[in-house]
Amino acid sequence: MMRRQLLRAATAALAAVLAATGLQVATATGASAARTVYYDASRAGEFRTNFDQAAQIWNSRVSNVRLVPGTPANVTIYVDSGWPRAQVTGLGSGRIWMGWQAVNQGYHRTRIATHEFGHILGLPDRRTGLCSDLMSGSSAPVSCTNAYPSAAEASRVNQLFAGSVSASAAAGTFTWTEDTGVGILVVNGRPATENYSWLVYTSGCTGTLIKANWMVTAKHCPTPSSVRVGSTNRTSGGTVVGVSRAVNHPSIDVKLFQLSSSVSHAPAPIPTTSGAVGTATRIIGWGQTCAPRGCGSAPTVAHELDTSIVADSRCSGINGPYEICTNNTNGNAGACYGDSGGPQVRRINGVWNLIGATSRAGNNNSTCATGPSIYGDLPSIRSWINTQVGGLPA
């Protein structure tokens, strides 16, 4: 009897010590059914602490499985320069890579780690765009810092490890986003692949430098005291310069800002024509990356989308001679709130030329990317712009 009492006391003391360090042990009266999944984060470099935090988060949300550091490991964690990803070999086993590509884009480190553990625990990607959903991954805004699974996600993991639902689909490779950008919700675009010298962030909108001391955006955008020129990151880089005055176009949704001083960044040339139907174009901006209005905040890094010019008949209420109807690629990708005023460009002799400024949806729908978008046709008003700015660059 005395030996059993001492054993129980020792077990309780050990559990208390481990609990204080964030780990838990199964006792005869507690989580005896919990399965232990051991992970080895020794190869994860500076991200090791993020995976330790992620393990503690999962342990605080589920009861049928425990994530514990140790070897031999069921899960081995690495770090490389690619996208974060999980290679799942079975429920509770596999390999994880913490990829610098997502970290450099500004995604939250512990959210990534918890998300990748989610794959190991049997959860697929659910690209809902919601920050509250852990498995929404890269479809949620870059600003999202939520690293906790939703109640539904935690319940699913508990069901899987209780054996009450099938885990046959657990195996596979899951990537934070593809290298081509497919999966990152402009909406369903990709993080900017170039450091566009002429890109401008302006108080919740996007714009384009067209001369050393002039830029163009949408008329419906506010006029700020300053803008950031020449950086795809709206919070750093480039040049912050004051705005001295604004000039509205008399008939379409286009506005010019005169800057308080010239900047050294190369402006985007405006060609004489925007192009025929079918012309390949690219749109860029800091608009929200999920489709419903108000569903998320602006990303830190601008997003881009390759699209094309479509027939004016595809856009409701378009002013044909002075506006461009732009395709919603694959029927679910296009400009959104925050992209207003942003550039639509096309390559001419290998150089990006500015042809449009984002104006509005072309189908009168408040949910983004459900139809083509309307852009101000800048080549059609080139002579007006030229006069206002005192001559465009040759």
VMD Tcl script that draws the C-alpha trace (Angstrom):
set ca {
  {0.00 0.00 0.00}
  {2.75 2.44 0.98}
  {4.63 1.74 -2.31}
  {1.48 2.47 -4.39}
  {0.92 5.73 -2.50}
  {4.53 6.78 -3.06}
  {4.27 5.90 -6.76}
  {1.11 7.96 -7.16}
  {2.73 10.88 -5.32}
  {5.83 10.69 -7.52}
  {3.72 10.56 -10.69}
  {1.70 13.59 -9.59}
  {4.88 15.51 -8.78}
  {6.36 14.69 -12.19}
  {3.16 15.77 -13.94}
  {3.24 19.07 -12.03}
  {6.85 19.74 -13.04}
  {6.20 18.94 -16.71}
  {3.01 20.99 -16.75}
  {4.98 23.97 -15.52}
  {7.21 23.65 -18.61}
  {4.24 23.43 -20.97}
  {4.23 19.61 -21.33}
  {1.63 17.16 -20.08}
  {1.69 13.51 -19.19}
  {-1.11 10.99 -19.28}
  {-2.19 9.59 -15.94}
  {-4.35 6.59 -15.15}
  {-7.31 8.81 -14.35}
  {-6.66 11.58 -16.94}
  {-5.80 11.55 -20.62}
  {-4.87 7.87 -20.76}
  {-6.38 7.65 -24.25}
  {-4.26 10.49 -25.61}
  {-1.74 9.49 -28.24}
  {1.72 11.05 -27.97}
  {3.24 12.41 -31.16}
  {6.94 13.19 -30.76}
  {8.48 15.96 -32.84}
  {12.11 16.90 -33.47}
  {12.63 20.62 -34.14}
  {16.41 20.55 -33.67}
  {16.85 21.26 -37.41}
  {14.40 24.18 -37.46}
  {16.98 26.82 -36.51}
  {15.53 30.02 -35.08}
  {12.00 28.70 -35.66}
  {12.36 25.99 -33.01}
  {10.64 28.18 -30.42}
  {7.73 28.77 -32.82}
  {7.15 25.03 -33.11}
  {7.38 24.62 -29.35}
  {4.74 27.35 -29.02}
  {2.65 25.69 -31.72}
  {2.79 22.35 -29.88}
  {1.64 24.01 -26.68}
  {-1.23 25.66 -28.56}
  {-2.45 22.33 -29.95}
  {-2.05 20.68 -26.53}
  {-4.25 23.38 -25.03}
  {-6.99 22.81 -27.61}
  {-7.19 19.02 -28.06}
  {-7.34 16.09 -25.65}
  {-6.80 12.96 -27.75}
  {-3.25 13.71 -28.90}
  {-0.22 15.39 -27.32}
  {2.65 16.97 -29.23}
  {5.87 16.38 -27.26}
  {9.49 17.15 -28.21}
  {11.58 14.01 -28.32}
  {13.39 11.37 -30.33}
  {12.93 9.06 -32.04}
  {10.43 11.45 -33.56}
  {7.21 10.90 -35.46}
  {7.65 14.35 -37.01}
  {10.92 15.94 -38.12}
  {11.03 19.69 -38.75}
  {13.41 21.46 -41.14}
  {13.91 24.99 -42.48}
  {14.67 26.06 -46.05}
  {14.21 28.96 -48.47}
  {10.97 27.71 -50.04}
  {7.33 27.84 -48.98}
  {6.31 26.21 -45.68}
  {4.97 22.70 -46.29}
  {4.10 19.43 -44.61}
  {4.74 15.97 -46.03}
  {2.31 13.74 -44.16}
  {3.05 10.01 -44.18}
  {0.20 9.06 -41.87}
  {-1.93 10.47 -39.09}
  {0.54 11.93 -36.62}
  {3.66 11.38 -38.70}
  {5.65 13.09 -41.44}
  {8.00 15.99 -42.10}
  {7.58 19.76 -41.93}
  {9.59 22.52 -43.58}
  {9.43 26.08 -42.25}
  {9.99 28.06 -45.46}
  {11.55 31.49 -45.43}
  {9.50 32.52 -48.47}
  {6.35 32.97 -46.39}
  {8.26 34.52 -43.48}
  {9.80 37.07 -45.82}
  {6.32 37.92 -47.10}
  {5.34 38.80 -43.52}
  {3.25 35.78 -42.52}
  {3.16 35.11 -38.75}
  {5.74 32.50 -37.75}
  {3.83 30.72 -35.02}
  {0.66 30.69 -37.13}
  {2.64 28.94 -39.87}
  {4.05 26.41 -37.38}
  {0.65 25.64 -35.86}
  {-0.88 25.37 -39.34}
  {1.76 22.85 -40.47}
  {1.25 20.80 -37.32}
  {-2.44 20.84 -38.27}
  {-1.60 18.90 -41.44}
  {0.31 16.32 -39.39}
  {-2.76 16.02 -37.19}
  {-4.96 15.22 -40.19}
  {-6.30 18.59 -41.34}
  {-6.23 19.62 -45.02}
  {-6.00 23.19 -46.29}
  {-9.28 25.10 -46.17}
  {-8.58 28.38 -47.98}
  {-11.52 30.31 -46.58}
  {-9.59 33.57 -46.30}
  {-10.65 33.85 -42.64}
  {-8.06 34.68 -39.99}
  {-10.14 32.73 -37.44}
  {-9.52 29.53 -39.42}
  {-6.03 28.19 -38.80}
  {-6.11 26.01 -41.91}
  {-7.00 28.97 -44.14}
  {-3.23 29.43 -44.23}
  {-1.99 31.89 -46.83}
  {-5.50 32.82 -48.00}
  {-5.90 34.87 -44.81}
  {-4.31 38.34 -44.80}
  {-0.58 38.60 -44.12}
  {-1.53 40.70 -41.08}
  {-3.31 37.72 -39.47}
  {-1.56 36.60 -36.27}
  {-4.09 34.03 -35.05}
  {-2.18 30.84 -34.29}
  {-5.05 28.93 -32.65}
  {-7.25 26.33 -34.35}
  {-10.96 27.04 -34.46}
  {-13.33 24.94 -32.38}
  {-14.29 22.97 -35.50}
  {-10.65 22.29 -36.36}
  {-9.83 21.13 -32.84}
  {-12.93 18.92 -32.79}
  {-11.91 17.30 -36.06}
  {-8.46 16.44 -34.69}
  {-10.00 14.95 -31.57}
  {-12.32 12.83 -33.73}
  {-9.44 11.64 -35.91}
  {-7.32 10.57 -32.95}
  {-10.29 8.93 -31.27}
  {-10.75 6.87 -34.42}
  {-14.34 8.01 -34.79}
  {-13.83 9.30 -38.34}
  {-11.72 8.06 -41.23}
  {-8.17 9.37 -41.52}
  {-7.59 7.78 -44.94}
  {-6.98 11.17 -46.57}
  {-4.32 12.21 -44.05}
  {-1.29 11.34 -46.21}
  {-0.01 13.80 -48.80}
  {2.05 16.96 -49.25}
  {0.51 20.30 -48.31}
  {2.17 23.58 -49.30}
  {1.50 26.99 -47.69}
  {1.16 28.20 -51.27}
  {2.50 27.08 -54.61}
  {5.64 28.70 -56.04}
  {3.48 30.02 -58.88}
  {1.34 31.86 -56.36}
  {-1.81 29.81 -56.93}
  {-3.68 29.72 -53.66}
  {-2.76 33.14 -52.35}
  {-5.79 35.15 -52.36}
  {-5.06 41.20 -55.28}
  {-7.92 38.07 -54.76}
  {-6.33 34.82 -55.97}
  {-3.16 36.56 -57.08}
  {0.34 36.19 -55.67}
  {2.82 38.33 -53.71}
  {4.64 40.78 -55.98}
  {7.41 39.02 -57.89}
  {9.24 42.23 -58.80}
  {10.22 45.38 -56.94}
  {8.21 47.76 -59.13}
  {9.97 51.13 -59.01}
  {6.78 52.99 -59.88}
  {4.41 51.35 -57.38}
  {2.90 53.74 -54.80}
  {1.07 53.07 -51.54}
  {-1.38 55.85 -50.73}
  {-3.61 55.82 -47.65}
  {-5.61 52.63 -48.16}
  {-5.32 52.76 -51.95}
  {-2.69 52.02 -54.57}
  {-1.16 54.30 -57.19}
  {1.52 54.62 -59.84}
  {4.40 57.06 -60.32}
  {4.17 58.59 -63.82}
  {6.77 61.37 -63.44}
  {9.44 62.15 -60.85}
  {6.96 64.35 -58.95}
  {3.55 63.08 -60.14}
  {1.49 59.93 -59.56}
  {-1.94 58.68 -60.59}
  {-4.64 56.91 -58.57}
  {-8.46 56.76 -58.41}
  {-10.57 59.86 -57.90}
  {-12.54 58.15 -55.12}
  {-9.36 57.60 -53.05}
  {-8.57 60.12 -50.27}
  {-5.79 62.63 -50.69}
  {-3.14 61.84 -48.04}
  {-0.38 64.05 -46.66}
  {2.28 61.62 -47.93}
  {2.76 58.44 -49.97}
  {5.37 55.68 -50.19}
  {6.97 55.25 -53.62}
  {9.05 52.39 -55.00}
  {8.40 49.58 -52.52}
  {6.11 46.56 -52.64}
  {5.99 46.72 -48.82}
  {3.55 49.38 -47.65}
  {5.31 49.76 -44.29}
  {8.97 49.98 -45.30}
  {11.38 50.67 -48.14}
  {11.12 53.05 -51.04}
  {10.71 56.78 -50.46}
  {8.09 58.53 -48.34}
  {7.24 61.88 -49.90}
  {4.62 64.56 -49.27}
  {1.61 65.31 -51.49}
  {1.23 68.99 -52.43}
  {-2.01 68.91 -54.44}
  {-4.54 66.71 -56.22}
  {-6.10 67.12 -59.68}
  {-9.29 65.21 -60.53}
  {-10.14 64.12 -64.06}
  {-13.42 65.80 -65.06}
  {-15.28 62.66 -66.13}
  {-13.70 59.34 -65.08}
  {-12.42 57.87 -61.80}
  {-8.84 59.13 -62.11}
  {-6.89 61.56 -59.93}
  {-3.34 62.91 -60.08}
  {-1.20 63.78 -57.07}
  {1.63 66.26 -57.36}
  {4.40 65.30 -54.96}
  {6.13 67.87 -52.79}
  {9.51 66.85 -54.24}
  {10.87 64.65 -57.01}
  {11.87 61.06 -56.27}
  {14.60 59.02 -57.90}
  {12.42 55.99 -58.71}
  {11.77 55.30 -62.40}
  {8.17 56.17 -63.40}
  {5.94 53.95 -65.50}
  {5.49 55.08 -69.12}
  {1.95 55.57 -70.45}
  {1.61 54.26 -74.03}
  {-0.65 55.74 -76.70}
  {-3.11 52.82 -76.63}
  {-4.20 50.37 -73.94}
  {-4.45 47.37 -76.25}
  {-7.06 45.23 -77.96}
  {-9.37 42.68 -76.38}
  {-7.24 39.71 -75.33}
  {-4.17 41.80 -74.46}
  {-2.31 40.24 -71.53}
  {-2.02 42.59 -68.56}
  {-1.05 42.55 -64.89}
  {-2.78 44.27 -61.98}
  {-1.02 45.11 -58.70}
  {-2.21 46.47 -55.36}
  {-2.61 46.29 -51.61}
  {-6.27 45.31 -51.70}
  {-7.75 42.79 -49.29}
  {-6.90 39.24 -50.28}
  {-10.29 37.66 -49.56}
  {-13.42 38.31 -51.58}
  {-16.25 39.51 -49.26}
  {-16.18 43.16 -48.28}
  {-14.50 43.72 -44.91}
  {-13.28 40.13 -44.63}
  {-9.65 41.10 -44.00}
  {-7.11 43.89 -43.83}
  {-4.60 44.97 -46.44}
  {-1.56 42.74 -46.91}
  {1.83 44.20 -46.03}
  {3.28 43.15 -49.38}
  {1.47 44.12 -52.59}
  {-0.14 41.32 -54.60}
  {-0.22 40.92 -58.37}
  {-2.43 39.04 -60.82}
  {-1.93 38.25 -64.49}
  {-5.13 38.90 -66.38}
  {-6.33 40.33 -69.71}
  {-8.54 42.89 -71.42}
  {-12.02 41.62 -72.25}
  {-14.91 43.07 -74.26}
  {-16.64 46.14 -72.84}
  {-19.90 44.20 -72.95}
  {-18.63 42.13 -70.01}
  {-18.67 45.21 -67.72}
  {-21.88 46.90 -66.60}
  {-21.94 50.71 -66.71}
  {-18.55 51.07 -68.40}
  {-17.59 54.26 -70.25}
  {-16.15 52.37 -73.22}
  {-13.92 55.01 -74.83}
  {-12.29 55.92 -71.51}
  {-12.38 52.75 -69.42}
  {-11.04 49.17 -69.67}
  {-12.95 45.99 -68.85}
  {-10.49 43.59 -67.20}
  {-11.06 39.86 -66.80}
  {-11.58 38.13 -63.45}
  {-9.04 35.38 -64.12}
  {-10.46 31.84 -63.74}
  {-13.74 33.39 -62.63}
  {-12.51 34.01 -59.08}
  {-9.55 36.39 -59.21}
  {-9.38 40.15 -59.50}
  {-9.09 43.52 -57.83}
  {-10.59 44.16 -54.40}
  {-11.02 46.89 -51.77}
  {-7.68 48.66 -51.32}
  {-6.56 48.04 -54.91}
  {-8.37 51.22 -55.98}
  {-6.21 53.44 -58.16}
  {-3.64 50.68 -58.60}
  {-1.83 49.96 -61.84}
  {-2.88 47.81 -64.74}
  {0.23 47.30 -66.83}
  {1.27 45.47 -69.97}
  {4.67 44.67 -71.41}
  {5.78 46.61 -74.49}
  {9.26 45.69 -75.75}
  {10.00 44.08 -72.40}
  {9.02 47.16 -70.35}
  {5.95 47.46 -68.13}
  {3.70 50.23 -69.49}
  {0.85 51.71 -67.47}
  {-2.55 51.45 -69.14}
  {-5.09 51.51 -66.33}
  {-6.01 52.63 -62.81}
  {-8.36 50.43 -60.75}
  {-11.83 51.93 -60.47}
  {-14.65 49.53 -59.53}
  {-16.33 46.18 -60.03}
  {-17.78 45.56 -63.46}
  {-20.78 43.59 -62.20}
  {-22.04 45.83 -59.36}
  {-21.31 43.05 -56.86}
  {-19.83 43.96 -53.47}
  {-18.01 40.60 -53.36}
  {-14.69 40.92 -55.19}
  {-13.61 38.88 -58.22}
  {-17.10 37.63 -59.04}
  {-16.94 39.48 -62.36}
  {-14.58 41.63 -64.45}
  {-13.29 44.95 -63.07}
  {-13.32 48.43 -64.59}
  {-10.09 50.43 -64.93}
  {-9.57 54.02 -66.02}
  {-8.05 53.92 -69.52}
  {-4.99 56.14 -69.05}
  {-3.78 56.12 -72.70}
  {-7.20 57.51 -73.68}
  {-6.61 60.57 -71.45}
  {-2.86 60.76 -72.01}
  {-3.02 64.25 -73.51}
  {-4.93 65.53 -70.45}
  {-2.38 63.94 -68.11}
  {0.47 65.36 -70.17}
  {-0.94 68.87 -69.81}
  {-1.57 68.59 -66.06}
  {1.92 67.35 -65.20}
  {3.76 69.72 -67.53}
  {4.88 67.00 -69.93}
  {5.23 63.26 -69.41}
  {8.67 61.62 -69.69}
  {9.60 60.69 -73.23}
}
mol new
graphics top color blue
foreach p $ca { graphics top sphere $p radius 0.5 }
foreach p [lrange $ca 0 end-1] q [lrange $ca 1 end] { graphics top cylinder $p $q radius 0.2 }
display resetview
